[in-house]
Amino acid sequence: MRKFMINVNGKSYEVEVEEIGGAPSSAPVMAAPAPKAAPAPAPKAAPAAAPTAAPAGSTVVSAPMPGSVVSIKVNVGDTVNEGDVLCVLEAMKMENEIMAPKGGKVVAVNTSQGASVNSGDALISIA
């Protein structure tokens, strides 16, 4: 735990923050080789990322915020126009339509319905 002093609107607050990526988590990383020996999820993630890297001129549509994918409205091979809804992302109890930034052909769908995504995660690639 690390202590910090934070000022908000002229008031000072003392807060304690647990460091996840620091020295305390290095011990669990040492204990984690057994789960690391089962790399089944890593190969599944690699093929999903491979179609994104294949088309050189493709545009990757990424998640603007963390949330859950409620539905995917397109499939690989579909032709979309600028502004078409590609998928719906639920964040903070609100459904947000993720729209195509340009027209083109869907070359990769890098997520699935019900998946949790972080901000910046690749959702769909358009060429």
ZAVOPA-268020 format. One line per 8 residues: their letters; for each residue y, x, z of C-alpha. Coordinates in nm, 2 decimals. Layout:
BEGIN
A	Y/X/Z  ...
% end
This chain:
BEGIN
MRKFMINV	0.00/0.00/0.00  0.35/0.12/-0.09  0.67/-0.01/0.07  0.98/-0.08/-0.14  1.32/-0.21/-0.05  1.44/-0.48/-0.30  1.79/-0.63/-0.32  1.82/-0.98/-0.46
NGKSYEVE	2.16/-1.15/-0.47  2.30/-0.91/-0.20  2.01/-0.96/0.04  1.77/-0.68/0.11  1.39/-0.74/0.14  1.12/-0.50/0.24  0.80/-0.55/0.04  0.46/-0.39/0.03
VEEIGGAP	0.28/-0.36/-0.30  -0.08/-0.26/-0.35  -0.13/-0.01/-0.63  -0.42/-0.11/-0.85  -0.43/0.18/-1.09  -0.36/0.45/-0.82  -0.58/0.66/-0.60  -0.73/0.37/-0.40
SSAPVMAA	-0.89/0.23/-0.72  -1.03/0.57/-0.83  -1.31/0.54/-0.58  -1.43/0.20/-0.73  -1.41/0.37/-1.07  -1.65/0.63/-0.95  -1.88/0.36/-0.82  -1.85/0.17/-1.15
PAPKAAPA	-2.07/0.38/-1.38  -2.36/0.14/-1.33  -2.17/-0.15/-1.48  -2.02/0.09/-1.73  -2.37/0.16/-1.85  -2.39/-0.19/-1.99  -2.14/-0.16/-2.28  -2.24/-0.49/-2.44
PAPKAAPA	-1.89/-0.64/-2.42  -1.73/-0.33/-2.57  -1.93/-0.35/-2.90  -1.84/-0.72/-2.92  -1.48/-0.64/-2.88  -1.49/-0.36/-3.14  -1.60/-0.59/-3.43  -1.33/-0.84/-3.35
AAPTAAPA	-1.07/-0.56/-3.37  -1.22/-0.41/-3.68  -1.10/-0.69/-3.92  -0.75/-0.65/-3.79  -0.75/-0.28/-3.88  -0.91/-0.32/-4.22  -0.63/-0.49/-4.42  -0.35/-0.24/-4.44
GSTVVSAP	-0.07/-0.49/-4.52  -0.18/-0.76/-4.27  0.05/-0.91/-4.01  -0.10/-0.95/-3.66  0.01/-1.26/-3.47  0.00/-1.17/-3.10  0.02/-1.38/-2.79  0.38/-1.41/-2.67
MPGSVVSI	0.27/-1.46/-2.31  -0.04/-1.46/-2.09  -0.24/-1.78/-2.11  -0.56/-1.96/-2.23  -0.64/-2.04/-2.59  -0.67/-2.42/-2.60  -0.76/-2.45/-2.97  -0.76/-2.25/-3.29
KVNVGDTV	-0.64/-2.45/-3.60  -0.74/-2.20/-3.87  -1.05/-2.01/-3.99  -1.09/-1.68/-4.17  -1.01/-1.74/-4.54  -0.77/-2.03/-4.49  -0.43/-2.01/-4.66  -0.14/-2.08/-4.44
NEGDVLCV	0.24/-2.12/-4.50  0.52/-1.99/-4.28  0.55/-2.22/-3.98  0.20/-2.36/-3.99  0.03/-2.39/-3.64  -0.23/-2.12/-3.61  -0.35/-2.19/-3.25  -0.24/-2.35/-2.92
LEAMKMEN	-0.19/-2.14/-2.61  -0.16/-2.29/-2.27  0.06/-2.10/-2.03  0.20/-2.23/-1.70  0.06/-2.58/-1.76  0.24/-2.61/-2.10  0.08/-2.60/-2.44  0.26/-2.37/-2.68
EIMAPKGG	0.20/-2.38/-3.06  0.17/-2.04/-3.21  0.30/-2.05/-3.56  0.25/-1.83/-3.87  0.54/-1.59/-3.91  0.47/-1.57/-4.29  0.26/-1.73/-4.55  -0.07/-1.58/-4.66
KVVAVNTS	-0.44/-1.57/-4.61  -0.61/-1.56/-4.26  -0.81/-1.24/-4.26  -0.92/-1.23/-3.90  -0.94/-1.45/-3.59  -0.94/-1.22/-3.29  -0.99/-1.48/-3.01  -1.19/-1.79/-2.93
QGASVNSG	-1.12/-2.12/-2.78  -1.11/-2.10/-2.40  -1.04/-1.73/-2.40  -0.78/-1.58/-2.16  -0.52/-1.36/-2.34  -0.25/-1.13/-2.22  0.09/-1.09/-2.37  0.06/-0.88/-2.68
DALISIA	-0.31/-0.95/-2.74  -0.39/-1.00/-3.11  -0.48/-1.36/-3.19  -0.49/-1.39/-3.57  -0.42/-1.16/-3.87  -0.26/-1.28/-4.19  -0.25/-1.08/-4.52
% end
